[in-house]
Amino acid sequence: MSGGPPQHISLPSISRQSPAELGGPGSVLLRQRRDHAELDGLMNAWLAAGADAPSRDRLWRDFVRLVFSHAFAEETVLWPVLRRVAPDGEELTRRVEEEHQAVNDLLARVEADKGDPRRAEWIEEAFRLVREDIRDEEDLLLPRLRAALDDRRLRRVGAVWEAVRLAAPTRPHPAVSRRPPGNALAGVPLSGFDRLRDLIAVDSPTGRRAALALAALASGVAVTAWARRTARRRGSR
């Protein structure tokens, strides 16, 4: 890994680059952009649905789950790498962590006060914050990873990112640290708790068993990957 590009150089947004330019299939940049597009679609669908549309609750649940699993994978895998390779990585990741915390706090309020008449207003504010976060990541943070990492490293980081994302918490937890190791240590048990609550939305007994098995398997993969990365870092010091 290099020291990253000088701070004054403007880098192209990943939103305007081809899959090949972003490292090819499996690259963490493509995985990030995929999630961003899905979040955008969920927000647009929720806004387009009528206030009493039954689909709104499902769209909201899907949005919340993706927001938190995606952010957890970023904070556990991506931002520590960015702080190592970019001279302004500390400043940039602190800014996006503050955005994540604001979204977490707001979504916790929405989940806690479901009968509040301001709920739709809070949700639309959460959407605004998420869109701002996506712009910052695609225009400022992720281009620095592209400049610092070759295609092979982007794909390796992408594999770890995906494993952690699959085992991440899916509900708001405002008190949890935004940085490892605190977020990783708290995130695994919270993930299990969140996914047990998520099973309520799975209709069949077979579906519930499959979802629980998947969550347990993903948690094991994520913890193993995180432990190996930590051991390698310590061994290289």
N, C-alpha and C positions, 0 to 999 in steps of 0.2 A: 504494500500500500504506500502511496505517496503522501506528501503533506497537503495535497489538495491544491486547487487553483488559488491564485491571489484573490483577495476579497474584491478588488476593483473590477475584475473581469466579469462581464455579463454572460451567463450561460443560457442556452436555449431551454425553454420549458419542456418537460417530458411530455406534455400534452400535445405537442406538435411533432413528435418524432415517431418514426416507424418502429415496429417490433424489432427489426434487425439492429437499428440504432440504439435500442434500449437493452441489448444483450441477448436477444432471442428468447425462445420458449423457456419458461422457468425462471427468467430473470425477476428479481424482486421488484424492479421498476414496472414491469408489465403486470405483476401481481397487484402492486399498489394501484396502478391505473385501472385495473379491472374492478377492484373494490370501489374506487371513487366513482366509476360509471354506474355501478349498482346502487350506491348510495344516492346518486343524483336521480336515478330512475325511481327509487322508492319515495324520495321527497316530492318529485313531480307528480307521482301517482296519488300520494296522500293529498296534495293541494288540489288536484283535479277532482277528487272524489267529493261527493256532497257531504255536508256536515253529519248527516244521519246514515251515511253509507256503511253497511256492515264491513266492507273491505278495509275501512280506515283502521280498525283495531289490528287486523292482521298486518297491514302495511307498517303500522307503528311498531309492532313487536319485531318484525323483520329488520326494520331500521335500527332499533335499539341494540339488538343482538350484533348486527354487523358493525355498528359504531364502536362498541366496546371491544369486540374481538380484534378488530382492525387496529385500534389505538394501542391496545396492549402489545400486539406484535411489533408495532413501531417502536414503542418505548423500551421494550425488552431487547429487541434485535437491532433495529436500524439506527436509532439515535446514538447508542454507544459507539457504533462504527463511525458515524458522522463526526462525533466529537474527536475521534482519533485521526481522521483523515483531512478534516477541513479546519483552517485556522480560525474561522468564525463559527465553527460547529457548536461551541458552547452557547454563544449568543442566540444562534438560530434555534437550537433545540429548546432552550429555555423559553423562547417566545412561543413555540408550538405546544410545549407542555402546558403553558398558561392557557392557551386556547382549549386544550383537551380538558383541563380542570374546569374551565368555565362551562363547557358542554356537559361534563359529568355532573356538576352542581345543578345545572338547569334541568337535566333529564331526571335527576333524583327528585327534584321538586315536582315534576310532571307525574312521576310514578307514585309519589306519596300523596298527592292531592288530586286524585282523578275526578273528583266532583267539582273542583274549583272552576268557576265560569271563565277564568283567565287561562285555562289549559290550552286552548287552541292558540292563543297569543304566545304562550311560552313555547309551544312546539314550533311555531313559525320563527321565533327568535333562535331556537336551537338549530333550525335549518340554516338560518343566516350564518351562524357561527361555524357550522360544519362546512358550508360552501367557502367561507373565508379560509378555514384551515386547509381545505383541499387546494385552493389557489396558492397559499404559502408553500405547501409541500411540493406541488408540481412545478412552481416557478422558481423557488429559492433553495429548498433543501435537497430534493431528489436529484436535480442537475449536478450538485456537488458530488453525490455518490457516483453518478455516471462518469464524471471527470476523473475520479480517484480510483475506481475499480474497473478491472478488465471484465470481459464478458463471463469468463469462467467464475470469477469471484462473485459477480452479480447473481449467477445461478446458484452458487453454493449458499450465499446469504438468503436467496429466495426459498430454498428448501427448508432452512431452519425457520425462517419467517412463517412459512406455511404451517409447519408443525406446531409452533407456538400459537399461531392464530386459531388453530383447531381446538386447542386446549385452553383458550383464554376465557376469562369471565365474560358474561353476556348481559350483565346488569350494572347499573351505576354503583360505585363504591367510592364516594368522595374522599374518604380518609386514607385510602391506600396510596403509598408513595408512587410517584410518576417515574421513578428510576430504579434500575436493578442495583443490588440484589433484592431490595425491599419489595418491589412490585412482583417479582417472580416468586419470592417465598410466600407472599400473601395470595398471589393470583391462583396458584394451583388448587388449594382447598376452596377458595371462593368460586373457582370455575366449576368444581364438582357440585357445590351448593346451587349455583345459578342454573346449571343444566338439569338438576333434579327438578327445580321449579319450572323450567322450560318444558319438561316432559308432560306437564298438565295439558299443553296444547297438542300433544301427539295422541291421536284418537285410539289406535288399536294397541292391544297388549304387545303384539309383535313389534310394532313401531317403538313403543316405550323401551322394550328390552334392547332393540337395536341401537336406539339413540344413547342409552346409558352405556352400552358396550363401546360405542364409538367414542364417547367422551372419556371413558377410562383409558382406552387405547391411546387416544391423542394426548392425554395428560402424561402417560408414560413416555411417549416419544419426545414430547417437549422437554420434560425434565431431563431425560437422558442427553438430549442435544445440548441443553443449557449447561449441564454438568461437564460434558466433554469440552465445550468451548472454554469454560472457566478453568478446567485443569490444564488445557493447552496454554492459556495465557500465563498461568502461574509458572508452568514449566519453562516458558520462554524468557522469564525475567532473570 
